[in-house]
Amino acid sequence: MKKILLSVAMMMATISLHATDANYQVVPLPQSITAEKGAAFVLDGSTVINVAGTDEAMLRNAEFLKQYIQEATGIVPNGMSKKGATITLKLNTKLENEEGYIITVKTKNIMVEGKTPRGVFYGIQTLRKSLPLEKAESVTFPAARIVDYPRFGYRGTMLDCARHYFKMSFIKEFIDMLALHNVNTFHWHLTEDQGWRPQIDRYPKLTEVGSKRAQTVIGRMTNLYDETPYGGYYTKDEMREVVKYAADRYITVIPEIDMPGHMLGALAAYPELGCTGGPYKVAETWGVFPDILCAGNPKTYEFVNNVLDEIVDIFPSKYIHLGGDEAPRVRWKNCPRCQAEIKRLGLKSSNGFPAEAQLQAHFMNQAAKHLAEKGRNIIGWDEILEGDVDKGTTVMSWRGVAGGAEAAKRGLDAIMTPTTYYYLDFYQKPDNSMILIGNMLPVEKTYSYNPVPDDAAPELKKHVKGVQANLWTEYIIGRDLAFFQLLPRVAAMAETGWTENAKKDFDSFKERESRLNQLYKHFGWKTCQEMYKEKK
């Protein structure tokens, strides 16, 4: 590590930096930055941004680059003469990584190459973050060569819009924030006990009834309520708009329809889908509730398939998240239909889990089979490992790291999102002025996580596909608090997902993030500043 930091220091000494110089020390840290001989490139209003070819995505990339340059410096690169200094965006099929890129800075040209438009976009993000955030007539880019690619192919952040509904304007800002950090997956949590958010044409009561709760508990699980109705949902057109907005920024939106638990929103609308028949109501408090979908009722499977049919028509993602977490099976134990289904299927207790756990696995596998017919795979939280799950399932390990290890042993892919490192609803610092869900997770700890250590088992190295931070929103009620909880911890997660672990260093991250923090302020994102305080 000392050798790496020394080489970085020597390189930065070679590349003399001034207030209007670009600084390639960005977040996430590129894999390789090499100083080159020759005069610097000068960006100003006469600079030409050129696209090699006519690829529509590459032309869009060029427009993004122009936008980023103008928002940071005020410079509008409208040069028309090919004789002037040029930034060229180019596809290079010889590169290996689909998201990798090479930036070559010479006196008259900056070349950004990627195997795909996605890779070029990440190169653009590096240029963007290297810009000084000040109005200037010109910016100098020292001669250099940057070779970069991500450590993991899956780098995600989850936003819970079910417990609290977020407006479309925030959803787009959230996506912009992900793009800034090279995050390529938006996990959109859309259904909960406290509210059903996606419009489903075949079941209109899901939004007419299931999206609204009569009131919300005040504080941390008191017996006091605000006596104010709360609700909101996303139309199909809005969800398609989000998918398109994200795709333009090379971000995949994975919807989550949590089942069989966390379904009071649906049960309030269609009580016949529960074991008792209700009545049910949309939850007004937080937590885990005993009423879940009835796994012995054929209408439940019909409901699930019909809902998923409409979901996959909106979301083109390879994966559909089906939850599978925190599903108490107490109703199933006393439900004649569920017990009859257990008997019909010949399910038995195994590995310390009751037959009802195998019934839940059967339930999830039926949904997985239905989605597989449409070319999709499911993701589930690590509770799904309590039964025999479909081989195409990916596991999100949230209750620590054991779920990921167990998934890998079974030959299943895993995404690491443990509470102890990546649950962004936790406090970042001691603070009695805010009511959050509890627990402490400073950015230093988020940054310290290494999902695949060098001595990890071979199956873990093979099957861990990436990392994800989660923002649950029991106590996150709006834009400002959401950004405060997200940043800078999303940046810390993003660097783990992108940069090789041997190149990570928290002091270096802190310095680089302090510059990115200026861009947060420019966008009006109120973020936690605890990292920058002097420690006593």
N, C-alpha and C positions, 0 to 999 in steps of 0.2 A: 504493500500500500504506500509506503514512504517513497519508493522508487517512482510509482505512478504520479504521486503528488509533485515530486521533484521535477519530473519530465514536463508536467503541466506548467509548473512555475517557470521553467526554462523557456518553454514555448511562448508563454505570455510575455516574457522579457524580450524575446526575439520580435514578437509582434507588438510594436509600440502602440498603446491605446490612448486615445484622447476622447474628449467628451462626445465628439461626433464620429467616433470610430465604432464599427460593429464589434461585438464581443461574442465569440462563438461558444463561450462557456454558458450553455443554456440548460434548461430542464425539460425533458430528461437529457442527461449528458450523452452526447454522441459517443460511439464506440472508439472512434479514432479521429483526432484533429492534428494535422501536421502543418507546420509553417513551411511555406514555399519561398523560393527566391523570386525577386522581381518587385516592381512597383505595385502599389495597391490599386484596387478598383474603386472608382468614385461614382457613387450613385447621386444623380441629380435629376432635374426636370427633363434633361435631354436624353436620359437613359431609355433604351428600347427594351421592352419585354417581348421576347420572341418565342413562339411555339414551333417546334420542329414537327410539321405535320398538321393535320386538320382534325385530330381526335377531339370530340366534343368535351370530354372530361378534362383534357389538357387545356383547352381554351378556357374552361371554367376555372381551372387552377390559376391561369394567368390573371384572370379577373380578381381572384382572391388575393394574389400577390400584390396587385396594384392597390387594392383596398387596404391591406395590412400596412403597406409602406406609407400610404397617405394618413391613416389613423395614427400612426406612431410619430411621424416626422413632419407631416404636412406636404411632403414632396409628392407631386403628381408626375410619375414617369411617362410622359407623353411623347418622347422622342420618336421621330419618324425616319430619321436617316440611319440606314444600316451601317454607315461609317462610324457612328458614335458607339459609346459603350453599351453593351448588350447583356441582358440576363436572358439566357436561353433555357427553356424547359424541353427536355427530350426524353423519349422512351429508349431504353437500352435493354434489349432482351437477354443480353449476356450476363446481367446481374442475376444472382441466385435467389435472393430473398424477395418475395412478392411485395413486401413493405419497405425494403431497403432502398437506399439512395446514395449517390455520390455528388458532392458539391466541389467543384473546382473553381477557385477564385484566381483570375489572372488580371492583368492590367486593363484589358479591353473587354473582358467577358467573364461573367459568372455562369458556369454551366451547372444545371441541376438535372441529374439523370436518375431515372428509376426504371425498374423492370415494368412497373405498372403506373398508371396515373396516381394511385394511392401512395406509392413510394415517393413520387415527385411531390405530392402534397405534404408529406412529412418533411421533405427537404425544404419546402417553402416555409413550414412552421419553424424550422431551425433558423432560416434567414430572418423570419419575422421576429423571433425572440432575440436575435442578435442585434437588432436595431436599437439605437438609443431612443428613449421615449422623450423626445424634445423637438420642438420646431427647429428645422434646420434647412439650409439651402442645399446642403450636400452631406453625404455620409460616406466615410472611407471604409472599405472592406479590405483588410490586410490579405495579401496573397496566402492562400492556404488550400488544403485538400481535406475534405471531411468524408469519411467512409462510415456509413451508419446502417444499422438494421436492428430490429427488436429482438430481445431475448425470448419473449413469449408471443405467440400468435393471438392470444386472447388477453385483452386488457380492458376491463370493464368497470362501470360504476352503476349501481342500482339506485333508483329514485322511487320511493314509496309515495304514490299519488292516490292511494286508497284511504289511508287514515286521514290524511289531509290532501285536499285537491289543490293542484297548482295550475295556474292559468297558462294558456298557450304561449304567451310572451315569455314566461319564465322557462318553459320547456325548451324553447329555442335558445335562450341564453345559456341554459344548462348544457345543451349540445355544443354550443360555441366554446364553452369552457372545456368540455371533453376534448374537442378538436385541438385546442391550444396545447393540451398536455399529451397528445399522441394516443389518446384513449380511443379504442375502436369499437367499443360495445356499450350501448345504452340498454341496461336491463330495466324495463318499465314495469313496475309492480302495480297492477291495475285493479285487483279485487281483494276484498277483505271483509271481515265481520262488520267493520265500521262503514263500508260503502263499496258499491259496485260501480266502476267508472266507464267501461267500454260499452258503447251502444251495440246491441244485438237485435237485429230486426225480428227474428223469430220469437224472441222473448222480451217484448216491450216493457214488461213490469220490472225487469232488472234495473232499468234506469228510472222508470216512473216511481217505483217503490224502493228498490234496493240501493239506489244511489244517495238516499237521504236518511239521516238520523235525526231524531226529534230534538236531541240535545247532546252536549258533550261534557264529560266529567271535568271538573276544575282541578288543576294541580296534579300532584302525583298520587293518583288513586284515592282521593278523598271521597266522601259521600255527598259532595256538593256538585251541582250541575249548573251550566250557564243558562239553561232554559231557552236556548236559541237553536232553531233548526239549522242544520248544516248539510250541504250537499254539493253536487256537481258531477258532470260526466263528460266524456269526450265522444263527439259524433264520429261516425266512420270517416267523414271527410276530414275532420281534424286529425284523426290518427294517421290517415294517409298523408296528410300534409307534414306531420312529424317524421314519418318514414322517409319522405322525399327530402326534407330539410337535412336529416341526418345522413342520408345516402350521398348527398352532394358533398358532404364533408367526410365521406368514407367511414361512416359510423353505422353499424348494424343495430337495429332496434329489436330486442328480444322481449316480447310481451310475457308477463306472468299472469296466468289464471290459476290461482292457488286452489288446490283440491287434494283430498276430500274435505280437509279442515278449512278454517278461516272462511266459511261460506255463509255466514248469517245474512249477508246482503242478499244472496241468491235465495236463501230459505225464506226470508221475509216476503219475497216476491212470489215464490212458488213453494209453499209449505209441504206440498205432497212429495217433495224430493228428500225430506228428512225422515228419520226413523219413527218419530212420534207424531208427525203430521202437524206439529205446532200447537198454538200459534207461536211464531217467532217475530222478533223485531231486530232491526239493524242495531248493532251494538253501540252503546253510548259510553262505554268504558273500554280500557285497553286490556290485553291479556289473551288467554286461551279459553275457549268455550267448548262445552261438551257436545253441543249439537253440530253435527257434520252431515255431509251427504250420505244417504243410505246406500250402502254397497250391495244390498240384496234386492233393490228395486230396478227392474228393467228400464223404467222411465228415467232413472238417473243416468244410465249409460247413454240413452237416447239424447238427453239434455246435454251431456258432456260432448258427445260427437257433434251435435248441431252447433253448439257454441264454438267449438274448435274449428268447424268448417268455415264459420264467418270470420274467425280470428285469422286463419291462414290466408284468407282472401285479402286481408288488409296488410298483414305482415309477411314479407317474403323471406324472413330469416330461416336459416337451416334449422335452428333450434326454437322450440316453444317451451317455456318454463311452466311446469305444472305444480310447482310447490312441493306438496307431499309432507310438509313439516307440521309439527305441533297439531296433530290430529288425534285427540283422545278417542279411544275406541270403546268407551264405556257404553254408549248407546247401542253399538253393534253387539255387545255381549248379551243385551236383553231384547234385541230385535229379532222376532221370529223369521223375518225375511233374510236378514244377514246370517243368522245361524243356519237356515236352510241352504243358503248359498255355500257356506263353509262345508256343510255336509255333502252337497252335490259335487263340489270340486274336490272333495277328499283332502281338505287342507288340515295340516297338523301343526302343533307348536314345534319350533325348532330353534336351535342356537340361543335358547333362553328367552325367546319371544313367543307369544301366544299365537294361536291359529288366526286370530283377528289381524295380526301383522301380515300374515300371508294373504289374507283377504285384501288388505290394502295394497300389497304388491300386485295382486291380480287386477285390482281396480286400475292401478297406474299402468300396468302392462296392456290392459285393454285400450286405454287412451293412447299409449305409445304405438300399439299396432294400428290404430286408426290413423294416426299421424304419419306412420311409416308408409302407408298406402298413398299418401300425398307427398312423399319424399322428404318428410321432416323427422327430426329426432327430438327427444325430450331431455330437459334438464330438470333435476329435482334436488331439493335440499337433502342433507346426508341422512335424515331419518328413513329415506326410502331403502337404505341398506339393511333395514330390519327384516326385509323379505327378499325373495328371489326376483330381482329386477331384470327387465329386458336388456340384452347385451348392447343395444344401441344407446342406452341411457348415459348421460353425463351427470356426474355428482358434484354439487356445490358443497364443499366442506366448510361448515360455519361453526359447528360446536367444537372448535379447536381444529387440529390438523389430522386427527385420527381418521376422520371420514375419508380424507383424500388418500391416506395410506391404504385403508381397507378397499376403497374403490379400485386403486391400482392393482392390489393383489387379485381382485376379481376380474381384471382385464378391462375395467371401465375407465374412461377418461374422467379427469377431475379438474375443477377450478377451485383455487384456494381463496377462501374469503373468511378466515377465522375471526371470531368476535374480538379476540385479544389484540388484533392488529388492524382490522379493517371495518369495524362498526363505528361509523362516523356520527351516530347519534350519541355517543359517549362524550363526556366532558373532555376538553383539551387542557384544562387548567382548573385549579380550585376556584369556584365561583358561586357564591351564594345568591347572586343577583338573578341567575337563570335557573329555571326548572327544566332539567333534562331527565333522561331515563335513568341516569346514574353511571357509575363506573368511570374510570379515568383512562384516557388514551391520548397521551401527548404525541406530537408529530414525530419526536425522536423514536418512539417505539414503533409507530407505523413504518417509519423508514428502515428500521432495523430488520424487518422480516425478510428471510430468505426461504422461499417456498421449496426450493430443491437444493439442499446443501451438496457440497462436492462428494460427500460420502453417502449420499442417499442411495437406497436400493435401486437397481436398474429399472424395475417396473415403475417406480415413482418418477424417475427421469423420463421415462417413455410416456406416461399417461397424464402427468400434470401439464395442462395446456395453458395455464395462465393464472392471473390474479384478478380480484375484484373488490372494490370498496363499496359499502352499503350505507345508504342514508335512510333509515327508518324514521317515520315522521309523527309518532305519537305527540311529541312536543315541539315539532318543527312546523310552525304555522304559516310561514311566508318566506319571501325571497331573501331578505337580509339575513335572517337566522340560518336559512339553508346554506347560503354562500359562506357564512361564518363557520359552519360545521364542516363544510366540504373542503375549504382551503385554509392552510396549505396541505392538508393531509392527502387530498387527491393527487397532488404533485408528488408526494412521497411514494404513494402506491404506484403512480405512473412510472417513476424512475426504476422501481423494482421490476416492473413489467417490461421495461424497455432496455435498461442498461445492464450489462454483465455485472454480476455481483462483485467481482474483484475490483471493478472500477468505482464502486459506490464508496462514498465517504461523507459523513453527515456534515462536517465543517464545510466541505466544498459545496454540498447541497444548500446549506444555509446561505452561503455567499451568493450562489447562482439564483436561488429562490428570492433573495432580497431584490434583485433586479426585476424578476418576473412579478413581484409584489407591486411594483410601480404600475404595471399594466393592469393588475386587478383594480387598483385605485382609479385608473383611467376609465374603466368600465363601470365604476360605481359598485364593485363587489366588496362588501364589508367583510373582511377576513380576520381570522385570529392572528394577532401579532405577538403572541407569547414567545415564539421561537426567537424573536429578535431582541428580547430583553436580556440584560446582563444577569447571569446567574450568580447569586451570592454564595 
